[in-house]
């Protein structure tokens, strides 16, 4: 626009010089008035276009600002989507871990139930053995001078007397339990016998409990003579 104005002014000067050589003062004054009018129109047009250019620059700045805002929002949306994808992945992993934990708990429950059933069965068998032993109490007391007592944890205490001739009331004691495997187990022996482990192993193999008790009494008797 400035180049056009400069070119126009140059043409006007040339026109004015040529006009002066052809026309008189009146015509020149009219021409000057026309020229001034043209200049004013050009000035007003220049101001108008200057304002338009400034508005255009402001509009471009706003467009750039709006574009940068859109780019920033797009980047934020992209980051949010990535974060959402990560959250979904973590949720899936947690759900799988929860399922695995539920399965493990169920397996443990089933295993615990089986163990409870096994323990219950063993306890039942142990109680039955203890009951059978208690039923044999009268026989042992009569023939062997033996007293049998039921003590804590379903154990039986066997008390022999009339072994030591010098002290017939002296007690010789051993305590018997049924272990987790359902086998006889001597938990204490007073006075101690070196052969008790051998007797215990033999009764587990033969299940001949009467012979087991008789052998222990013989061992106590042999000990009393030393």
SVG drawing of the C-alpha trace seen along z (x, -y; Angstrom):
<svg xmlns="http://www.w3.org/2000/svg" viewBox="-14 -33 37 145">
<polyline fill="none" stroke="black" stroke-width="0.4" points="0.0,0.0 2.9,-2.4 4.5,-1.7 1.3,-2.5 0.9,-5.8 4.5,-6.8 4.0,-6.0 0.7,-7.9 2.3,-11.0 5.1,-10.9 2.6,-10.8 0.7,-13.6 3.9,-15.8 4.6,-15.0 1.0,-15.8 1.2,-19.1 4.4,-20.2 2.8,-19.4 -0.4,-21.1 1.4,-24.3 2.9,-24.7 -0.5,-24.3 -3.1,-26.0 -3.4,-29.2 -3.7,-30.1 -7.4,-29.4 -7.1,-26.0 -4.1,-25.4 -6.0,-26.4 -8.8,-24.0 -6.3,-21.3 -4.6,-22.0 -8.0,-21.7 -8.5,-18.5 -5.1,-17.4 -5.7,-18.2 -8.9,-16.4 -7.1,-13.4 -4.5,-13.6 -7.1,-13.7 -8.9,-10.7 -5.5,-8.9 -4.7,-9.8 -8.1,-8.6 -7.7,-5.4 -4.2,-4.9 -5.5,-5.3 -8.3,-2.9 -6.0,-0.3 -3.5,-0.8 -6.3,-0.1 -7.3,3.0 -3.7,4.2 -3.4,3.8 -6.7,5.7 -5.4,8.3 -2.2,8.7 -4.3,9.0 -6.5,11.6 -3.4,13.6 -2.1,13.4 -5.4,14.6 -5.4,17.4 -1.9,18.4 -2.9,18.3 -6.0,20.4 -3.9,22.9 -1.4,23.2 -4.3,23.7 -5.7,26.5 -2.2,28.1 -1.8,28.0 -5.3,29.4 -4.5,32.2 -1.3,33.0 -3.1,33.1 -5.8,35.4 -3.1,37.7 -1.4,37.8 -4.7,38.4 -5.4,41.3 -2.0,42.8 -2.7,42.4 -6.1,44.0 -4.6,46.9 -2.1,47.4 -4.8,47.3 -6.8,49.9 -3.7,52.1 -3.2,51.8 -6.8,52.6 -6.6,55.7 -3.5,56.8 -5.1,56.2 -8.2,58.1 -6.0,61.0 -4.1,60.9 -7.5,60.9 -8.7,63.9 -5.4,65.7 -5.6,64.9 -9.3,66.2 -8.2,69.4 -5.3,69.8 -7.6,69.2 -10.1,71.8 -7.3,74.3 -6.1,73.7 -9.6,74.1 -9.9,77.4 -6.5,78.5 -7.4,77.5 -10.7,79.4 -8.8,82.5 -6.3,82.1 -9.1,81.6 -10.7,84.8 -7.4,86.7 -6.8,85.3 -10.3,86.1 -9.9,89.6 -6.6,90.1 -8.0,88.6 -11.0,91.0 -8.6,93.9 -6.5,92.7 -9.5,92.4 -10.6,95.9 -7.2,97.2 -7.3,95.4 -10.8,96.8 -9.6,100.3 -6.7,99.8 -9.0,98.6 -11.2,101.7 -8.1,103.8 -7.5,102.0 -9.0,104.6 -7.0,107.4 -3.7,105.5 -4.5,104.5 -5.4,108.0 -2.5,109.8 0.3,107.3 -0.5,105.1 -0.9,102.2 -2.8,98.9 -3.8,97.0 -4.8,93.4 -6.0,91.1 -4.2,87.8 -4.1,84.7 -4.0,84.7 -5.6,88.2 -2.5,89.8 -2.4,92.9 -0.2,93.3 0.8,96.8 1.9,97.2 3.4,100.5 3.8,101.5 4.9,104.6 8.1,104.8 10.7,103.8 10.6,106.4 12.2,103.9 9.6,101.2 6.4,102.8 4.6,99.4 7.4,97.8 5.9,96.8 7.4,97.6 5.7,95.3 5.6,94.8 3.2,92.5 1.8,93.6 0.3,91.5 -1.0,92.0 1.0,89.8 -0.3,88.0 0.6,91.2 -1.7,93.3 1.3,95.1 2.0,95.8 4.6,93.4 6.1,93.5 6.4,89.8 8.0,90.5 9.4,93.3 10.4,93.3 12.9,94.7 14.2,94.6 14.7,97.8 17.4,98.2 15.2,100.7 12.0,98.5 12.7,97.5 13.1,101.1 9.8,102.1 8.0,99.1 9.2,100.1 8.1,103.8 4.6,102.9 4.2,100.7 5.2,103.7 3.1,106.4 0.4,104.3 0.6,106.8 0.0,104.3 -0.2,106.9 3.2,108.2 4.5,104.6 3.2,103.8 4.5,107.1 8.0,106.5 8.2,103.1 7.2,104.6 9.9,107.2 12.4,104.5 11.4,102.5 11.7,105.7 15.2,106.4 16.2,102.8 15.0,103.3 17.5,106.1 20.5,104.0"/>
</svg>
